[in-house]
């Protein structure tokens, strides 16, 4: 008996040691105020990570980037880190509002006195994520350093160009990106606008639908194809359309949505696909989860049966926010279609969760076990599947 107890203790100790050695960004579990106090005491900057449950790129960063040793080493030695859910209806949402966060994932950097120094956003590889942190310490690249020069009246093409590029990663409500980009483009002649430098400048900006930069890109999409390829240009156009449709839904702006539909119908050979996606994102923006799920299913059946990414994204949102059984069942149908195209751990976990939420616990348990087996065979973290299996077992 004593021998068995000793073995159990050693196994537990080994597991605990491995857990401590697993690289990851150390997100504090205390309050925001305590994080600021700790940063000040340790003379570190603060890294604030803003995410939401339905965000694909948040999960990608958390599972593929935050756990890389070079990333955890860099952030843990230079920053006190804190994570918020901007849709939690509580502290996370309040902080997001306070700092003007409107996109996710968003990365905010502060000095120890809560003064913002830099901001970035989006899914990205480890080296670029580390660069975000490095830029927070560099006045020539940190957004708020460039903003100070701009606010003091510098309107040189060079400053406008550099500030405009930096603002690509400034996801704040009061971002001057629209104004700065417009001011920069006004310094360029029609011939200069077609230069590689300026085509790249325009292509990387995510601006309002009716802004000069967006309208230039939509009207001259062919100019961008030699630089970026037809496929990437198509994806860029699609993102403009879907983002705008989503914002129209958020604001319940029927006129803006009408402008999007009109633009799609007039311009593109793949207009049926864009129109279907426009409707999906409009209802996502409205948080009308039933219509959102139904439009995605209609799109899957009538327009594009191979778009696993869209099926997955809808199912993830339905899993996180929908409450009624019919909508959850539609979400399960969609993720099942995604699994048929690309069976992976993430998709299986979502499918198992949706089955569980609709009361299909036997099928949910089998799917969760399949997800766990897949995770173990591919060396992935299967903790989500394990927790789900335990939850389903408890429900029986």
Residue, then its C-alpha position, 0 to 999 in steps of 0.5 A: x500500500x505504501x509503495x502504491x502511495x509513493x508511486x502515486x505521489x511521484x506520478x503527481x509530482x512529475x505531472x505538476x513539474x511538467x505543467x510548470x515547465x510547459x511554456x505559456x504566457x503567464x496571464x494573471x488571475x487577479x484584478x486589473x488594478x492588482x496587475x497594474x500594481x504588480x507591473x509598477x513594483x516589478x518595473x515592467x510593462x503591461x500586456x493586455x490580451x482582449x479576446x472573445x469565445x467565438x474568435x477563431x484567431x484568438x483560439x489559434x493564438x492561444x493554442x499555437x503561439x502563446x505556448x511557444x517558448x520564445x514567445x512565453x520567454x519574451x512576454x513573461x520576462x518583460x510584461x505582466x500579462x492579463x486576459x479579458x473576454x470583451x463580451x463577458x458583460x463584466x470586467x472584460x467588457x468594461x475594460x474593452x470599452x474604456x480602451x476603445x477595443x472593437x476588434x479581436x484578438x487585440x493586444x494592448x501594451x501599457x507602461x506601469x502607470x497605465x499609459x498606453x504605449x502601443x497596440x496591435x491585433x489579429x492572428x499572426x506567427x510568433x515572430x510578428x507577435x514578439x515584434x509587437x511587444x518589441x515595438x511597444x518599447x520603440x518610440x519610432x514604431x510605437x503607435x502612441x509616439x507617432x500619434x503624438x507627432x501627428x497631433x502636434x501638426x506633422x502632416x508630411x507624406x512620410x509621417x502620414x505613411x508611417x503612421x498609417x501603416x502603424x494604425x493598421x494594428x490600432x483597433x481602437x474606437x477613436x483610431x484616426x486611420x480613416x483620416x490619416x489614410x485619406x490625408x496621405x492618399x491626397x498627397x499622391x497623384x493618380x500615377x503615384x497611387x499605382x506605385x507598388x508602395x501605394x498599392x501595398x499601402x491601400x491593400x493592407x488598410x481595413x477602412x470604412x466601406x465608403x472611404x477613398x481607400x476602400x473604394x479605390x481598391x474595389x474599383x481597381x481590384x485588377x491593379x492589385x492582382x500582379x502584386x498579391x495574386x487573384x486569389x488573395x485579392x478575391x479574399x480581400x474583397x470578400x473580407x471588405x464585404x463581410x466586415x461591412x455587412x457585419x457592421x451593418x448588422x451591429x448598427x441595424x443599418x439597412x442603408x449600409x447593407x443595401x450599399x453592400x448588396x448593390x456593390x456585390x451585384x454590380x462588380x463581381x463574377x462570384x457575386x452569389x457567394x459574396x451575397x450569401x456571406x453578406x447575409x450571414x455576417x449581417x445576422x451575425x452582427x445583429x446577434x440574431x443567432x437563429x437567422x445567422x445559423x439558417x442563412x449559413x445552412x442555406x449558403x452551405x446547401x445552395x451556394x458553397x458546400x466546401x466552405x468549412x471555415x464559415x461553417x466552423x465559425x458559425x457553429x462556434x458562435x452558436x455554441x458560445x451564444x445560442x440557447x434554443x434547441x433548434x438553433x443549436x441543432x442547426x449549428x450541429x448540422x453545420x459543424x458536421x458538414x465542416x468535419x466531413x471536409x476537414x476532421x480535426x480536434x477543434x471541429x469534433x469538440x464543437x460538434x460534441x458540445x452542440x450534441x450535448x447541449x441538444x440532449x444527445x449525450x450518447x453521440x456527444x460522448x462518442x464524439x468527445x472521445x473521438x476528439x480526445x483520441x485524435x488529440x492524443x494521436x497527434x500530440x495536441x492538448x486534449x483537455x477540452x475533450x476530457x472536460x467535456x467527457x466528464x461533463x457529459x458523464x455527470x449529466x447521465 
